[in-house]
Amino acid sequence: MMDTTLLQVKREYERYIGRKLLFIIFTSTLIIMVAGISATLGSYSISVLEVYSTILKCLISHPENTKESIIWNLRMPRIILAIISGAGLASSGAMTQGILRNPLATPYTLGISSAAGFGAAIAIILSKGIFAGKYVIVGNAFLFSLIPTFVILALARFKGATPETMILAGIAMMYIFSAVTTILMYFARSEAVKSAYLWMVGDLGRASWEIIPTMFISLLICFTLLMWKTWDVNVMMIAGDEVAKSLGVNPERERIFVMLVSAFLTASIISFTGTIGFICLVAPHICRMIIGSDYRYLLPASTLFGGTLLLTCDTIARTILAPVILPVGVVTNCLGGPMFLYLLIKRKKEYW
Amino acid sequence: MKIRIRGLEFSYSSIQALKDVTIDIYESEIVAVVGPNGSGKSTLLKCIDKILKPQKGVILINGKDVKDFSQIEIAKTVGYVPQSIKQFFPATVFEVVLMGRKPYLGWRCSRKDLEKVFEVLKLLNIKNIAMRDFNELSGGQQQKVLIARALAQEPEVLLLDEPTANLDIKHQLEVMEIIRKIVKEKGITAIVAIHDLNLASRYTDRIVMMYEGKIFAAGEPFSVLTPSNIRTVYGVEVKVINDNGIIHIIPLQYACNMYESEW
């Protein structure tokens, strides 16, 4: 009797893990399907099969005609950029929620977005930047977005790297950078203000093959580093700092490590795309509702799901008011908000 | 001898929480630490588990200074059961208990780790709730899950911070009996910070009474839990009844010494 129940528990646990793996496989398939569909949509109509055969063909040779060129040189970079950005934002969002033990935390809570916005605004309005040429905005946004992280890091040395210190410092930074950005915009020409503002909404229009390798490599490295820390983050999230210590985890050190990696990953994305909202908050939560909070599965699931979600949003942004292309940030916010509310109402479990 | 503490001092910035604490705790022994709020019970437990680092004094576990233990070594030797805390994120009982295997884990958890979790789930008779959400459980069940997590660490020393707070009378007895059973069967040492003097006297081998960061009295329950000790430490008048070796403490009235002297 006793042993049969134990056997049942084992079976139940295996099924539980199985469900998580199934979700990860499902999302991986979904991402390929949505990418295929997305590539067919646009002013030049192409069938799904043509899309897949063109992609396979172009992997080994150059595009030969207009159709192939549209798929490979126009639509694919944008699709891949959407997947990489969504994946990166979702994975850093998921991990930030865990280390700060706060379901509302995202890398943006730590001031990254408003600092990046300020950096971009300097480049756009004052035409001044650390790098010259076409990467002036990207370079500025990237370097500025790392400032809050280093301020938090410095503060943590004196006040301890507790979630409270980090969140409050991040919010303070957010206000400071928003204020100086506003001052900058106040005295700027209206076209410059418009383009600085649109940068902050977030857009994938700057996609090109040129930037993909850098972003992909940074996603790959950061994802691997975050994956390596999933056990520690599990312990910190489930047990809290004191118990984490008694389980052999150094919560402050791990928190700072994960923050640095997430901040770097977020910065490397938003400096190209602008501050796309909601993905880093919504994607991890949707996955958490479906497969639970074990980061060993939640991190890969959120990453894949975030990619799918941003790609879907961008496809909508490209097509809903065609030929006008909306900035994807508008769509993520428009869809993300209601979707989040719906999930909050429908959720079965006591959540936070 | 399991734990030897000599001249332990600990201060939180300006407040001194532990003053010259010296005590020996043995194998297969269950020791209660009692005392009013703020007398240093939790601080003592946290120092033993290296969660807090004492400014002065030494703690030896099996003859080795706690300072010389790495965090992983401490995690494999000492299990800490905190007071039940609210989870912010959903986690199943199984996942909570699996965290106890963290000190032994590489990146993957092996079959042995899972077997160990199943074993403690069975030991504490909580296998039927293994897949439930921790937050949805009652206080008594949560406490058992937290004990299970500490046992999954395979510790030689178990530290429990008020394991019976917020529990009904049945679960209070159940939890204390589980602790006692584990200590005697596995030959480990348990130190329990506890407020309920009756439970303490009933289920523990020795009682350490703390007062303002110092050990006020230590020894067998009947020698420590005397009306005069309790009056000095808690400022409360009690009647102590010895019913065939079981001590009952009946609170009579609040008797703050300061007012008494003014009368």
Chai-1 contact restraints between the chains, C-beta under 6 A:
chainA,res_idxA,chainB,res_idxB,connection_type,confidence,min_distance_angstrom,max_distance_angstrom,comment,restraint_id
A,T5,B,K127,contact,1.0,0.0,6.0,A-B,restraint_1
A,L6,B,F118,contact,1.0,0.0,6.0,A-B,restraint_2
A,L6,B,K122,contact,1.0,0.0,6.0,A-B,restraint_3
A,L6,B,K127,contact,1.0,0.0,6.0,A-B,restraint_4
A,V9,B,K127,contact,1.0,0.0,6.0,A-B,restraint_5
A,V9,B,A130,contact,1.0,0.0,6.0,A-B,restraint_6
A,E12,B,M131,contact,1.0,0.0,6.0,A-B,restraint_7
A,Y13,B,F94,contact,1.0,0.0,6.0,A-B,restraint_8
A,R101,B,F88,contact,1.0,0.0,6.0,A-B,restraint_9
A,V235,B,M99,contact,1.0,0.0,6.0,A-B,restraint_10
A,V235,B,K102,contact,1.0,0.0,6.0,A-B,restraint_11
A,M237,B,F89,contact,1.0,0.0,6.0,A-B,restraint_12
A,I238,B,A91,contact,1.0,0.0,6.0,A-B,restraint_13
A,I238,B,V96,contact,1.0,0.0,6.0,A-B,restraint_14
A,I238,B,M99,contact,1.0,0.0,6.0,A-B,restraint_15
A,A239,B,M99,contact,1.0,0.0,6.0,A-B,restraint_16
A,G240,B,I85,contact,1.0,0.0,6.0,A-B,restraint_17
A,E242,B,I51,contact,1.0,0.0,6.0,A-B,restraint_18
A,V243,B,P82,contact,1.0,0.0,6.0,A-B,restraint_19
A,K245,B,I51,contact,1.0,0.0,6.0,A-B,restraint_20
A,S246,B,D49,contact,1.0,0.0,6.0,A-B,restraint_21
A,S246,B,I51,contact,1.0,0.0,6.0,A-B,restraint_22
A,S246,B,Y80,contact,1.0,0.0,6.0,A-B,restraint_23
A,L247,B,A75,contact,1.0,0.0,6.0,A-B,restraint_24
A,L247,B,K102,contact,1.0,0.0,6.0,A-B,restraint_25
A,G248,B,Q71,contact,1.0,0.0,6.0,A-B,restraint_26
A,G248,B,I72,contact,1.0,0.0,6.0,A-B,restraint_27
A,G248,B,A75,contact,1.0,0.0,6.0,A-B,restraint_28
A,G248,B,P103,contact,1.0,0.0,6.0,A-B,restraint_29
A,S293,B,F89,contact,1.0,0.0,6.0,A-B,restraint_30
A,S293,B,P90,contact,1.0,0.0,6.0,A-B,restraint_31
A,S293,B,A91,contact,1.0,0.0,6.0,A-B,restraint_32
A,D294,B,E95,contact,1.0,0.0,6.0,A-B,restraint_33
A,K349,B,P90,contact,1.0,0.0,6.0,A-B,restraint_34
A,K349,B,D133,contact,1.0,0.0,6.0,A-B,restraint_35
A,E350,B,N135,contact,1.0,0.0,6.0,A-B,restraint_36
A,W352,B,F88,contact,1.0,0.0,6.0,A-B,restraint_37
